[in-house]
Amino acid sequence: LNQGGPVFADTNNMIILDVRTPEEFSDTHIQGAKNYDIFSANFKDQISKLDKNKTYKVYCRSGNRSGQAEQLMKSMGFKDVENIGSVAEAARRLNKKCNGKTC
């Protein structure tokens, strides 16, 4: 995991995925993020419906689940997926605010 990596300049052309539980997502999440719970039984089915040619930035609470999601997505043929770590790290790198509690 690239701790403290670059801040992304163009966030308009990327899809931000939060792979935490819906409860964690409702507590706080990055503006514009889509919630796909990696622990959900249909996570792989949900992910398989996404466009494999788009750019995805994936985060969770610590970077662990998003790392798992990144590997899974790459194994499914996604071209551009990056684990950007925890909520706070992702918010900083995406230069986005959080909805709910502080990141």
N, C-alpha and C positions, 0 to 999 in steps of 0.2 A: 504494500500500500504506500502510495506516494504522499507521505504526511507533509502538509504545508506546500503542496504543489501550486502551480500558477492559478491565478484568477482568470476565469474564462471571459473573453471579451464579448463574444456573440452568443448569448443564451437563447436567442429567439429560434434558432434552428436545432435545438436539442430538446429531448424529452427527458424530464426529470422523474425518476421512479423512486418511490419510497417503499421499501420492501418490509417495513415493520407491520405490526398488527394494526387493525383498524382503531383499536383503543389508543395505541401509541400515536397513530396518525392524527386522531381527533384532539389529542393532548397538545401537540405542536407539529407543524410540518412546514416545509419551505413553500412559499407562494408558487402556485402553478404545478406543484408536484402531483403525480398520479400515484395512488396507493394500490400496490399489488402485494399482498401478504405472502411472503415466501413459505410460511407455515401452513397456508391454505392448501387443501387437498387438490384444488383445481388451479394452482399457481401456474403449472406448466401449460395447461390449456389456455389460460388467460394470456400468458406471455406469447404463446404461439400465434395469437391473432394480431400481434403488433407487426409493424413494417420492419423487416430485417435490415433495410437499407438506411434507416434513420440513425441519428446519433443519440445514444442513451447515456445519461449520467445517473448512477444508482447509489443510493445511500441508505443507511439504517441507523441504529443507535450507536454502534461502535465501529462499523466497517466490516464486521464478520459476516453477517447475513448478506450484505451487498456484495461481498467478495464471492460468496456462494452463488448468488444470482448472476453475477458477471460471468463466472465460469459456465454455468448452465446455459445462459443466453448465447455465449460464444459457441458452445457445443451444438446449439440448435441452429447455428448459421448466421447469427447476428454479426454484422460487419464492424460496428463501432460502439462498443460498450466499455464504460469505465466506472470502476468502483471509486467513488469520491469520498468514502469514509462515513464519519458520523454526521448527524444533523448539523452540528455547529460548524464542522469542517466544510461540509457541503454548502452551507449558507454563505460562508466566507468566500469560498472559491467561486460560487455562482454569483456572488454579490447580490444576494436576495434576502429579503426579510422572511421571518417565520410568521405563520398564522397560529394563534394560540399562545402558549407560554413562550418565554425566551428560548432561543435555540440552545 
